[in-house]
Amino acid sequence: MLLTYVPPFPIYPPETAWMRAPRTDIPGLIVRTTPGGNRITFLAADLDRRFGRDNLPDHGDLLANLVRWAAGDTVPLSVKGRGFIDCHLYRQPGRMILHLVNLTNAGTARAPVHELIPVGPLDVRVKLEADVPGRGAKRLVARNEVRTEPADGWASFELPTLLDHEVVVIT
């Protein structure tokens, strides 16, 4: 089993805060591949709500990895780098548009953003549509060109920094 359920235990007073049953046979995460090749995950916990409320990195990593596994090779975008980045990929005839919003701030779990904290560099990979060669990209906010490296149906490029937001048009 990938993950098992551990029953709740007292957290106060500290001298009694220990797991009474550190191991169980109750599945907490079930993953399956159907005979047709579809991937299914069932997480018997509300980690998405807890991640949204408490912003615990381990919960976010687990959820992201489950989505990546279930999606297989169908995710058309990869953004790697430090920071909390909101990404939206749009398709138009002959081009693709990527909107990145930097949500990194001292109070990340709470709105509004009181201070802009630049992040970067960000390594970006975009799966290209058939009518988009991916030989060029333009940053609309920074007003400059981005050098892309198209290979195997993907365009790769680096954004050296991201302050608030950026729109990248890939042609």
N, CA and C of each residue as an Amber inpcrd file, in Angstrom:
protein
   513
   0.8360000  -1.1830000   0.0000000   0.0000000   0.0000000   0.0000000
   0.8810000   1.2470000   0.0000000   0.4680000   2.2300000  -0.7760000
   1.2200000   3.4750000  -0.8550000   1.0670000   4.3500000   0.3740000
  -0.1240000   4.3530000   0.9260000  -0.4310000   5.2180000   2.0560000
  -1.4920000   4.5360000   2.9000000  -1.3660000   4.5720000   4.2150000
  -2.3910000   3.9980000   5.0750000  -2.9180000   5.0540000   6.0260000
  -4.0930000   4.7970000   6.5380000  -4.7470000   5.6930000   7.4810000
  -4.1790000   5.4660000   8.8820000  -3.8260000   6.5340000   9.5600000
  -3.4070000   6.4720000  10.9580000  -4.4750000   7.2000000  11.7650000
  -5.0990000   6.5220000  12.7060000  -6.1760000   7.1550000  13.4760000
  -5.6730000   8.3610000  14.2680000  -6.5720000   9.2840000  14.5750000
  -6.1710000  10.4660000  15.3470000  -5.6630000  10.0720000  16.7350000
  -4.8230000  10.9290000  17.2690000  -4.2860000  10.7050000  18.6050000
  -4.2160000  12.0410000  19.3120000  -4.1530000  12.0520000  20.6360000
  -4.1500000  13.3270000  21.3620000  -2.8790000  14.1240000  21.0820000
  -3.0370000  15.4300000  21.0100000  -1.8710000  16.2920000  20.7930000
  -1.5530000  17.1240000  22.0300000  -2.4110000  17.0330000  23.0160000
  -2.1620000  17.7860000  24.2430000  -2.6380000  16.9650000  25.4200000
  -1.9700000  16.9260000  26.4980000  -0.6740000  17.5240000  26.7850000
   0.4480000  16.8010000  26.0280000   1.5640000  17.4790000  25.8170000
   2.6390000  16.9200000  25.0040000   3.1110000  15.5410000  25.4370000
   3.0880000  15.2580000  26.7130000   3.5880000  13.9570000  27.1720000
   2.6810000  12.7940000  26.7580000   1.4710000  13.1130000  26.2660000
   0.5800000  12.0530000  25.7790000   0.4420000  12.0680000  24.2630000
   1.2100000  12.9120000  23.5930000   1.0910000  13.0600000  22.1280000
   1.9500000  12.0230000  21.4220000   1.3830000  10.8560000  21.2230000
   2.0680000   9.8150000  20.4730000   1.0170000   8.9590000  19.7820000
   1.3980000   8.3690000  18.6530000   0.4580000   7.5650000  17.8730000
   0.1950000   6.2390000  18.5860000  -1.0550000   5.9790000  18.8710000
  -1.4210000   4.7300000  19.5340000  -1.3400000   3.5640000  18.5490000
  -1.6550000   3.8120000  17.2790000  -1.5910000   2.7740000  16.2330000
  -0.7910000   3.3450000  15.0650000   0.5540000   3.2170000  15.0910000
   1.3660000   3.8240000  14.0360000   1.1880000   3.1710000  12.6620000
   0.6720000   1.9550000  12.6050000   0.4340000   1.2920000  11.3240000
  -0.9650000   0.6710000  11.3290000  -1.6240000   0.7680000  10.1680000
  -2.9080000   0.0920000   9.9860000  -2.9190000  -0.5210000   8.5900000
  -3.9380000  -1.3070000   8.3290000  -4.1290000  -1.8760000   6.9850000
  -5.2500000  -1.1580000   6.2440000  -5.6380000   0.0030000   6.7330000
  -6.7120000   0.7750000   6.0970000  -6.0890000   1.6400000   5.0030000
  -6.4280000   1.3870000   3.7310000  -5.7920000   2.1660000   2.6570000
  -6.2000000   3.6370000   2.7080000  -5.2100000   4.5050000   2.5400000
  -5.4630000   5.9440000   2.4820000  -5.3400000   6.4780000   1.0730000
  -4.6480000   5.7190000   0.2210000  -4.4620000   6.1040000  -1.1800000
  -4.5140000   4.8460000  -2.0300000  -5.3590000   4.8830000  -3.0490000
  -5.4780000   3.7560000  -3.9620000  -5.2120000   4.2840000  -5.3710000
  -4.3300000   3.6300000  -6.0860000  -4.0640000   3.9770000  -7.4840000
  -4.2450000   2.7250000  -8.3220000  -4.8350000   2.8910000  -9.4840000
  -5.0830000   1.7660000 -10.3770000  -4.9530000   2.2240000 -11.8260000
  -4.5720000   1.2830000 -12.6670000  -4.6320000   1.4760000 -14.1190000
  -5.6520000   0.4830000 -14.6360000  -6.6660000   0.9690000 -15.3490000
  -7.7180000   0.1050000 -15.8580000  -7.2000000  -0.6940000 -17.0490000
  -7.9030000  -1.7570000 -17.4260000  -7.4780000  -2.5220000 -18.6070000
  -7.3910000  -1.6660000 -19.8770000  -8.1620000  -0.5840000 -19.9230000
  -8.1220000   0.3180000 -21.0760000  -6.9820000   1.3230000 -21.0170000
  -6.1990000   1.3000000 -19.9490000  -5.0590000   2.1970000 -19.8290000
  -5.3400000   3.4860000 -19.0680000  -6.5730000   3.6700000 -18.6110000
  -6.8980000   4.8680000 -17.8330000  -6.3360000   4.7450000 -16.4290000
  -5.9650000   5.8770000 -15.8560000  -5.3890000   5.8860000 -14.5160000
  -6.3640000   6.5220000 -13.5390000  -6.4980000   5.8820000 -12.3860000
  -7.4510000   6.3250000 -11.3750000  -6.7310000   6.4380000 -10.0380000
  -7.0050000   7.5210000  -9.3150000  -6.4890000   7.6630000  -7.9590000
  -7.6500000   7.9670000  -7.0220000  -7.5840000   7.4120000  -5.8350000
  -8.5610000   7.7140000  -4.7900000  -7.7920000   8.0050000  -3.5190000
  -7.9350000   9.2060000  -3.0260000  -7.2660000   9.6350000  -1.8030000
  -8.3380000   9.8290000  -0.7460000  -8.3210000   8.9770000   0.2560000
  -9.3650000   8.9950000   1.2790000  -9.0470000  10.0040000   2.3770000
  -8.7900000  11.2210000   1.9540000  -8.5020000  12.3010000   2.9000000
  -8.8100000  13.6190000   2.2050000  -8.9550000  14.6600000   2.9730000
  -9.2660000  15.9750000   2.3930000  -8.0080000  16.8320000   2.3060000
  -6.9390000  16.2750000   1.7290000  -5.6810000  17.0130000   1.6410000
  -5.7990000  18.2640000   0.7800000  -6.6920000  18.2550000  -0.1940000
  -6.8440000  19.4550000  -1.0230000  -7.3660000  20.6270000  -0.1950000
  -8.3350000  20.3640000   0.6640000  -8.8530000  21.4300000   1.5380000
  -7.7820000  21.8730000   2.5270000  -7.0880000  20.9150000   3.1030000
  -6.0430000  21.2530000   4.0650000  -4.9100000  22.0210000   3.4070000
  -4.5560000  21.6460000   2.1700000  -3.5120000  22.3840000   1.4690000
  -3.9830000  23.8090000   1.1640000  -5.2330000  23.9470000   0.7530000
  -5.7720000  25.2760000   0.4890000  -5.8240000  26.1420000   1.7300000
  -6.0720000  25.5350000   2.8720000  -6.1720000  26.2900000   4.1290000
  -4.8210000  26.5220000   4.7780000  -3.9930000  25.4770000   4.8340000
  -2.7550000  25.5490000   5.6020000  -1.4970000  25.6830000   4.7590000
  -1.6090000  25.4500000   3.4430000  -0.4790000  25.5830000   2.5140000
   0.7230000  24.7460000   2.9560000   0.4680000  23.4960000   3.3350000
   1.5520000  22.6060000   3.7450000   2.2090000  22.0170000   2.5000000
   3.4980000  22.2270000   2.3100000   4.1760000  21.8020000   1.0820000
   4.0510000  20.3060000   0.7810000   4.0990000  19.4480000   1.7990000
   3.9840000  18.0130000   1.5600000   2.6290000  17.6540000   0.9530000
   1.5820000  18.3090000   1.4080000   0.2530000  18.0670000   0.8490000
   0.2100000  18.5040000  -0.6120000   0.7790000  19.6720000  -0.9050000
   0.8120000  20.1580000  -2.2790000   1.6090000  19.2350000  -3.1880000
   2.7550000  18.7540000  -2.7080000   3.5750000  17.8330000  -3.5060000
   2.8240000  16.5370000  -3.7890000   2.1560000  15.9860000  -2.7690000
   1.4060000  14.7480000  -2.9600000   0.2900000  14.9450000  -3.9820000
  -0.4770000  16.0190000  -3.8480000  -1.5630000  16.2840000  -4.8040000
  -1.0280000  16.4820000  -6.2130000   0.0440000  17.2540000  -6.3600000
   0.6260000  17.4930000  -7.6860000   1.1320000  16.1910000  -8.3000000
   1.7800000  15.3610000  -7.5100000   2.2790000  14.0930000  -8.0370000
   1.1550000  13.1490000  -8.4340000   0.0450000  13.1500000  -7.6910000
  -1.1080000  12.3360000  -8.0670000  -1.7050000  12.7970000  -9.3920000
  -1.8150000  14.0960000  -9.5610000  -2.3500000  14.6310000 -10.8180000
  -1.4100000  14.2990000 -11.9710000  -0.1020000  14.4680000 -11.7650000
   0.8650000  14.1360000 -12.8210000   0.7770000  12.6630000 -13.2060000
   0.6860000  11.7930000 -12.2080000   0.6030000  10.3660000 -12.5000000
  -0.6800000  10.0430000 -13.2660000  -1.8090000  10.5790000 -12.7970000
  -3.0880000  10.2900000 -13.4440000  -3.1390000  10.8380000 -14.8630000
  -2.5220000  11.9930000 -15.0900000  -2.5510000  12.6120000 -16.4180000
  -1.5750000  11.9560000 -17.3870000  -0.5830000  11.2530000 -16.8570000
   0.4010000  10.6130000 -17.7450000   1.1800000  11.6590000 -18.5130000
   1.2840000  11.4590000 -19.8080000   2.0540000  12.3910000 -20.6370000
   1.1640000  13.4080000 -21.3460000  -0.0200000  13.6810000 -20.7810000
  -0.9550000  14.5940000 -21.4390000  -0.8860000  16.0210000 -20.9090000
  -0.0550000  16.2950000 -19.9110000   0.0540000  17.6520000 -19.3660000
   0.8750000  18.4940000 -20.3420000   0.2950000  19.5690000 -20.8880000
   0.9730000  20.3270000 -21.9470000   1.9210000  21.4170000 -21.4560000
   2.1680000  21.5030000 -20.1380000   2.9650000  22.5980000 -19.6180000
   3.7780000  22.1350000 -18.4180000   5.0230000  22.5970000 -18.3680000
   5.8820000  22.3520000 -17.2150000   6.6080000  23.6480000 -16.8910000
   6.4900000  24.0960000 -15.6490000   7.1950000  25.2890000 -15.1840000
   7.9570000  24.8790000 -13.9340000   9.2760000  24.9720000 -14.0060000
  10.1190000  24.5770000 -12.8790000  10.9050000  25.7770000 -12.3800000
  10.9460000  25.9250000 -11.0880000  11.6650000  27.0180000 -10.4540000
  11.0360000  27.3200000  -9.1140000  11.6540000  28.2200000  -8.3980000
  11.1520000  28.5790000  -7.0800000   9.9800000  29.5490000  -7.2040000
   9.0820000  29.4670000  -6.2310000   7.9780000  30.4080000  -6.1840000
   6.6370000  29.7270000  -6.3360000   5.5970000  30.4930000  -6.1090000
   4.2170000  30.0480000  -6.2050000   3.6430000  30.7370000  -7.4380000
   3.5590000  30.0120000  -8.5550000   3.2190000  30.5910000  -9.8450000
   1.8910000  30.0210000 -10.3370000   0.9680000  30.8910000 -10.7120000
  -0.2950000  30.5010000 -11.3240000  -0.0860000  30.5350000 -12.8340000
  -0.4160000  29.4480000 -13.5270000  -0.1350000  29.3310000 -14.9600000
  -1.4100000  29.0100000 -15.7290000  -1.5910000  29.6840000 -16.8540000
  -2.7170000  29.4080000 -17.7520000  -2.1930000  29.3850000 -19.1730000
  -2.4790000  28.2900000 -19.8840000  -2.0360000  28.1260000 -21.2630000
  -3.2520000  28.1780000 -22.1780000  -3.1930000  29.0720000 -23.1630000
  -4.2890000  29.2540000 -24.1150000  -3.8000000  28.9150000 -25.5190000
  -4.7200000  28.4820000 -26.3700000  -4.3880000  28.1610000 -27.7500000
  -5.1870000  29.0500000 -28.6860000  -4.5050000  29.5890000 -29.6560000
  -5.1320000  30.3430000 -30.7320000  -4.5280000  29.8500000 -32.0300000
  -5.1960000  30.0410000 -33.1420000  -4.6290000  29.5700000 -34.4060000
  -3.2280000  30.1540000 -34.6330000  -2.2390000  29.2820000 -34.8200000
  -0.8880000  29.7050000 -35.1300000  -0.0490000  30.1530000 -33.9420000
  -0.6090000  30.1390000 -32.7390000   0.1750000  30.5600000 -31.5740000
  -0.4180000  29.9940000 -30.2910000   0.4200000  30.0150000 -29.2720000
  -0.0050000  29.6160000 -27.9370000   0.3500000  30.7530000 -26.9870000
  -0.4830000  30.9610000 -26.0020000  -0.3030000  32.0750000 -25.0860000
  -0.2280000  31.5170000 -23.6700000   0.8550000  31.8760000 -22.9780000
   1.0620000  31.4370000 -21.6080000   1.0170000  32.6500000 -20.6940000
   0.1150000  32.6150000 -19.7080000   0.0080000  33.6960000 -18.7300000
   0.4950000  33.1630000 -17.4000000   1.5120000  33.8040000 -16.8520000
   2.1040000  33.4170000 -15.5730000   1.8660000  34.5360000 -14.5630000
   1.3900000  34.1900000 -13.3750000   1.1610000  35.1670000 -12.3180000
   1.9600000  34.7320000 -11.0970000   2.7890000  35.6370000 -10.5930000
   3.6070000  35.3640000  -9.4170000   2.7620000  35.6190000  -8.1640000
   2.4290000  34.5510000  -7.4600000   1.6480000  34.6600000  -6.2330000
   2.5190000  34.5600000  -4.9850000   3.8340000  34.5330000  -5.1810000
   4.7630000  34.4310000  -4.0670000   4.7370000  35.7250000  -3.2600000
   4.4780000  35.6200000  -1.9740000   4.4960000  36.7930000  -1.1030000
   4.5920000  36.3470000   0.3400000   4.8310000  37.2840000   1.2120000
   5.0290000  36.9590000   2.6220000   3.7910000  36.3250000   3.2450000
   2.6170000  36.6390000   2.7440000   1.3710000  36.0620000   3.2510000
   0.7100000  35.2220000   2.1850000   1.4460000  34.2800000   1.5930000
   0.9660000  33.5240000   0.4370000  -0.4030000  32.9010000   0.6580000
  -0.6580000  32.3860000   1.8360000  -1.9330000  31.7200000   2.0680000
  -3.0870000  32.7020000   2.2130000  -2.7710000  33.9870000   2.2710000
  -3.8250000  34.9780000   2.4420000  -3.7360000  36.0420000   1.3420000
  -4.8740000  36.5520000   0.9640000  -4.8960000  37.6440000  -0.0090000
  -5.1290000  38.9280000   0.7610000  -4.8190000  40.0610000   0.2490000
  -4.1400000  40.3280000  -1.0120000  -2.6210000  40.2850000  -0.8560000
  -1.9550000  40.3800000  -1.9800000  -0.4970000  40.4200000  -1.9840000
  -0.0670000  41.8160000  -1.5530000   0.7370000  41.9020000  -0.5000000
   1.1830000  43.1980000   0.0130000   2.5470000  43.5930000  -0.5090000
   3.2930000  42.6170000  -0.9900000   4.6480000  42.8870000  -1.4600000
   4.9470000  41.9660000  -2.6280000   5.5510000  42.5130000  -3.6780000
   5.9450000  41.7000000  -4.8230000   7.3520000  41.1780000  -4.5910000
   7.5020000  39.8630000  -4.6630000   8.7960000  39.2220000  -4.4720000
   9.1760000  38.5690000  -5.7940000  10.2110000  39.0590000  -6.4620000
  10.5790000  38.4610000  -7.7500000  11.0710000  37.0300000  -7.5770000
  10.7090000  36.1770000  -8.5430000  11.1720000  34.7920000  -8.5660000
  11.8400000  34.5250000  -9.9080000  12.5860000  33.4630000  -9.9740000
  13.2400000  33.0760000 -11.2110000  14.6500000  32.6350000 -10.9250000
  15.2640000  32.0330000 -11.8800000  14.7560000  31.7730000 -13.2230000
  13.7280000  30.6410000 -13.2310000  12.8660000  30.6670000 -14.2340000
  11.8540000  29.6380000 -14.4270000  12.1460000  28.9140000 -15.7370000
  12.2340000  27.6030000 -15.6800000  12.3930000  26.7900000 -16.8800000
  11.0190000  26.3460000 -17.3330000  10.6420000  26.7320000 -18.5530000
   9.2970000  26.4980000 -19.0720000   9.3640000  25.5540000 -20.2620000
   8.4420000  24.5820000 -20.2870000   8.2750000  23.6940000 -21.4370000
   6.8060000  23.6940000 -21.8080000   6.5120000  23.9100000 -23.1070000
   5.1390000  23.9530000 -23.5960000   5.0020000  22.9580000 -24.7370000
   3.9940000  22.0820000 -24.6390000   3.7170000  21.1470000 -25.7320000
   3.0560000  21.9200000 -26.8480000   3.6480000  21.8630000 -28.0410000
   3.1920000  22.6780000 -29.1550000   2.0260000  22.0330000 -29.8950000
   1.1110000  22.8710000 -30.3440000   0.0460000  22.4260000 -31.2290000
   0.6370000  22.2280000 -32.6240000  -0.0640000  21.4970000 -33.4640000
   0.4510000  21.1600000 -34.7980000   0.7440000  22.4010000 -35.6410000
  -0.0390000  23.4670000 -35.4680000   0.1540000  24.6720000 -36.2910000
   1.0800000  25.7060000 -35.6490000   1.7510000  25.3360000 -34.5650000
   2.6660000  26.2460000 -33.8750000   4.0740000  25.6460000 -33.9280000
   4.9830000  26.2320000 -34.7180000   6.3320000  25.6580000 -34.8270000
   7.1850000  25.8570000 -33.5710000   6.9210000  26.8860000 -32.7830000
   7.6550000  27.1120000 -31.5450000   9.0450000  27.6820000 -31.7270000
   9.2920000  28.3340000 -32.8480000  10.6220000  28.8890000 -33.1020000
  10.8410000  30.2420000 -32.4480000   9.7760000  30.8720000 -31.9860000
   9.9160000  32.1840000 -31.3700000   8.8950000  32.3940000 -30.2720000
   9.2560000  33.2700000 -29.3430000   8.3420000  33.6260000 -28.2600000
   8.6200000  35.0640000 -27.8630000   7.5570000  35.7530000 -27.4840000
   7.6790000  37.1560000 -27.0990000   7.0210000  37.3600000 -25.7520000
   7.7410000  38.0490000 -24.8650000   7.1960000  38.4320000 -23.5650000
   6.5050000  39.7830000 -23.7350000   5.1850000  39.8140000 -23.5060000
   4.4330000  41.0490000 -23.7230000   4.6220000  42.0670000 -22.6070000
   4.7990000  41.6220000 -21.3770000   4.9710000  42.5540000 -20.2630000
   6.3930000  43.1080000 -20.2720000   7.3870000  42.2420000 -20.3870000
   8.7880000  42.6810000 -20.4070000   9.1790000  43.2890000 -21.7480000
   8.3500000  43.0670000 -22.7540000   8.5750000  43.6040000 -24.1070000
   9.9240000  43.1810000 -24.6800000  10.1600000  41.8710000 -24.6530000
  11.3650000  41.3610000 -25.2940000  11.1170000  39.9640000 -25.8510000
  12.0380000  39.5290000 -26.6720000  11.9560000  38.2070000 -27.2800000
  12.5580000  37.1720000 -26.3310000  12.0830000  35.9580000 -26.4520000
  12.6010000  34.8470000 -25.6690000  13.1640000  33.8260000 -26.6430000
  14.3490000  33.3580000 -26.3690000  14.9560000  32.3390000 -27.2230000
  14.3450000  30.9910000 -26.8720000  13.7230000  30.3410000 -27.8540000
  13.0940000  29.0420000 -27.6190000  13.9190000  27.9460000 -28.2640000
  13.7510000  26.7640000 -27.7350000  14.4160000  25.5880000 -28.2780000
  13.3560000  24.5310000 -28.5470000  12.7580000  24.5310000 -29.7830000
  11.7500000  23.5150000 -30.0870000  12.4070000  22.1640000 -30.3660000
  11.8570000  21.1240000 -29.7530000  12.3470000  19.7600000 -29.9790000
  11.2630000  18.7680000 -29.5920000  11.0270000  17.8030000 -30.4450000
  10.0720000  16.7220000 -30.1750000   8.6800000  17.2370000 -29.8320000
   8.2430000  18.3110000 -30.4660000   6.9080000  18.8360000 -30.2320000
   6.7600000  19.7090000 -29.0070000   7.8850000  20.0820000 -28.3980000
   7.8680000  20.9380000 -27.2180000   8.7280000  22.1670000 -27.4740000
   8.3410000  23.2940000 -26.9220000   9.1720000  24.5040000 -26.9330000
   9.6780000  24.7130000 -25.5090000  10.9830000  24.8980000 -25.3810000
  11.5900000  25.1270000 -24.0620000  12.2370000  26.4980000 -24.0470000
  12.0780000  27.1980000 -22.9260000  12.7260000  28.4940000 -22.7670000
  12.8430000  28.8110000 -21.2880000  13.6340000  29.8270000 -21.0090000
  13.8370000  30.2520000 -19.6220000  13.3530000  31.6800000 -19.4520000
  12.6390000  31.9210000 -18.3750000  12.2850000  33.2770000 -17.9650000
  13.2200000  33.6270000 -16.8180000  14.1030000  34.6020000 -17.0190000
  15.0930000  34.8980000 -15.9780000  14.4810000  35.3980000 -14.6790000
  13.3840000  36.1420000 -14.7640000  12.7460000  36.6510000 -13.5540000
  11.2670000  36.9010000 -13.8200000  10.4810000  36.8460000 -12.7580000
   9.0500000  37.1310000 -12.8320000   8.6880000  37.9290000 -11.5900000
   8.2710000  39.1730000 -11.7880000   7.9130000  40.0280000 -10.6580000
   6.4360000  39.8670000 -10.3100000   5.5500000  40.2940000 -11.2130000
   4.1240000  40.1750000 -10.9380000   3.4460000  39.2100000 -11.9000000
   3.5170000  39.5060000 -13.2050000   2.9290000  38.5890000 -14.1780000
   3.6400000  38.7640000 -15.5120000   3.4350000  37.7690000 -16.3560000
   4.0190000  37.8200000 -17.6950000   3.0940000  37.0600000 -18.6340000
   3.0500000  37.5500000 -19.8690000   2.3160000  36.8890000 -20.9410000
   3.3310000  36.5480000 -22.0200000   3.4460000  35.2670000 -22.3510000
   4.3900000  34.8160000 -23.3600000   3.5900000  34.2780000 -24.5470000
   3.8400000  34.8410000 -25.7260000   3.1950000  34.3780000 -26.9560000
   4.1980000  33.5370000 -27.7240000   3.8640000  32.2920000 -27.9570000
   4.7470000  31.3490000 -28.6430000   4.2260000  31.1630000 -30.0630000
   5.0970000  31.4030000 -31.0300000   4.7050000  31.2700000 -32.4370000
   5.5830000  30.2790000 -33.1650000
